[in-house]
């Protein structure tokens, strides 16, 4: 199976009437991508392009549909191992295996915490403005206090406890 590692552009060819050049690629052994592909591809496999950090950036059952750029490595894989949702979900390629990439629970909790803090800050800003200029209703003043309490509670969440976190509930704004 083809392993075409650390590709780089070997030449650019401008055809008359074409807006963009055709790019030719070679690997770290100096092999031409199109020559290698045409000599060895049987039509019964799939291909993935992998970034230096192991993330799959593109994949296709037909290598003509790969999106290539310098620094990637291309691997021919069994068609049965090809994931149809490559490109819409993150996958990594390590030790010849494709696996779905998921963030550790603590990182996901950190993202959730940031999203909730942003939500609270967006809710607080106009309410605080109304208070500052003396235009707040009693209901708005009470809601401002609830949102500030929520934001403090979210900021105090220990994300290292993920996934066992009881997140504070945002105030009801209805």
C-alpha positions in Angstrom: 0.0 0.0 0.0 1.1 3.5 -0.8 2.8 5.6 1.9 3.7 9.0 0.5 5.3 11.0 3.4 6.0 14.6 4.0 4.9 15.9 0.6 6.2 19.0 -1.0 5.4 20.8 -4.2 8.0 19.7 -6.8 6.7 21.9 -9.7 4.0 24.3 -10.8 2.7 24.2 -14.3 0.6 26.9 -15.8 -1.6 25.8 -18.6 -2.9 28.3 -21.1 -6.4 29.5 -20.2 -6.2 28.2 -16.6 -6.4 30.7 -13.7 -4.4 28.5 -11.3 -1.3 26.4 -11.8 -1.3 22.6 -11.7 0.7 21.4 -8.7 3.0 18.4 -8.8 4.0 16.7 -5.5 6.8 14.5 -4.4 7.5 12.8 -1.1 10.5 12.7 1.2 12.0 10.1 -1.1 11.6 12.2 -4.2 8.8 10.0 -5.7 6.2 11.8 -7.8 2.7 11.5 -6.4 0.9 11.1 -9.8 3.3 8.5 -11.1 3.2 6.5 -7.8 -0.6 6.7 -7.6 -1.1 5.7 -11.2 1.3 2.7 -11.0 0.0 1.2 -7.8 -3.6 2.2 -7.2 -6.0 -0.7 -7.8 -9.3 1.1 -7.2 -10.1 -1.2 -4.3 -8.6 0.9 -1.5 -9.0 4.4 0.0 -6.6 7.2 0.8 -6.2 9.6 3.7 -4.0 12.7 4.0 -2.5 13.2 7.5 -1.0 16.3 9.0 2.3 16.1 10.9 0.5 16.0 14.2 -1.5 12.9 13.1 -4.9 14.5 12.2 -6.6 13.3 9.1 -7.2 16.4 7.0 -8.9 14.8 4.0 -9.8 11.4 2.7 -11.3 9.8 -0.4 -12.0 6.4 -2.0 -10.5 7.9 -5.1 -7.1 9.6 -4.7 -8.0 12.1 -7.4 -10.3 13.8 -4.9 -7.7 14.4 -2.1 -6.9 17.9 -1.2 -3.2 18.0 -0.8 -0.7 20.6 0.4 2.9 20.6 1.6 3.7 18.8 4.8 1.0 16.2 4.6 1.5 12.5 4.3 -0.8 10.3 2.2 -1.6 6.7 3.2 -3.5 4.1 1.2 -5.8 2.2 3.5 -8.3 -0.6 3.3 -11.6 0.7 1.9 -13.4 -1.0 4.8 -11.4 1.2 7.3 -12.4 4.5 5.5 -14.7 6.7 7.6 -17.2 8.5 5.4 -17.4 11.5 7.7 -13.7 12.3 7.5 -13.7 16.1 7.0 -16.7 16.7 9.2 -15.4 15.0 12.3 -11.9 14.9 13.7 -9.9 11.6 13.2 -6.3 10.8 13.9 -4.1 8.2 12.2 -1.6 6.5 14.5 0.2 3.2 14.2 -1.8 2.4 11.0 -5.1 2.9 12.7 -7.9 5.5 12.3 -9.5 6.6 15.5 -12.1 9.3 16.3 -10.5 12.2 18.1 -12.2 13.4 21.3 -11.0 16.0 23.8 -10.3 14.9 27.3 -13.3 15.6 29.7 -11.4 18.3 31.4 -10.8 20.2 28.2 -14.5 19.8 27.2 -15.4 21.2 30.6 -13.1 24.2 30.1 -14.9 24.9 26.8 -18.3 24.6 28.4 -17.2 26.9 31.2 -16.0 29.5 28.7 -19.2 29.3 26.7 -21.3 29.8 29.9 -19.2 32.7 31.0 -19.6 34.3 27.6 -23.4 33.7 27.8 -23.5 35.3 31.2 -21.4 38.3 30.2 -23.6 39.0 27.2 -26.7 38.9 29.4 -25.2 41.1 32.1 -23.9 43.9 29.8 -27.3 45.5 28.8 -28.8 44.9 32.2 -25.8 46.6 33.9 -26.1 49.5 31.4 -29.7 49.9 32.3 -28.7 50.1 36.0 -25.8 52.5 35.3 -28.0 55.0 33.5 -30.9 54.7 35.9 -33.2 53.1 33.4 -33.5 49.6 35.0 -36.8 48.2 36.0 -37.1 46.2 39.3 -37.3 43.1 37.2 -34.1 44.0 35.3 -32.2 44.7 38.5 -33.3 41.4 39.9 -32.3 39.6 36.7 -28.9 41.3 36.8 -28.2 39.9 40.2 -29.2 36.4 39.1 -26.9 36.6 36.1 -24.0 37.9 38.1 -24.6 35.1 40.7 -24.7 32.6 37.8 -21.4 33.9 36.4 -19.6 33.7 39.7 -20.9 30.1 40.2 -19.7 29.1 36.7 -16.3 30.7 37.3 -15.9 28.6 40.5 -16.5 25.3 38.8 -13.5 23.0 39.1 -13.2 21.7 35.6 -10.6 19.0 36.8 -13.6 17.1 38.2 -15.0 16.5 34.7 -17.0 14.6 33.7 -18.7 14.7 37.1 -19.7 18.3 37.2 -23.1 19.7 38.2 -23.2 22.9 36.1 -25.2 25.9 37.4 -28.4 26.6 35.6 -28.7 30.0 33.8 -31.4 32.3 34.9 -34.8 32.0 33.2 -35.1 35.0 30.9 -38.7 34.5 29.9 
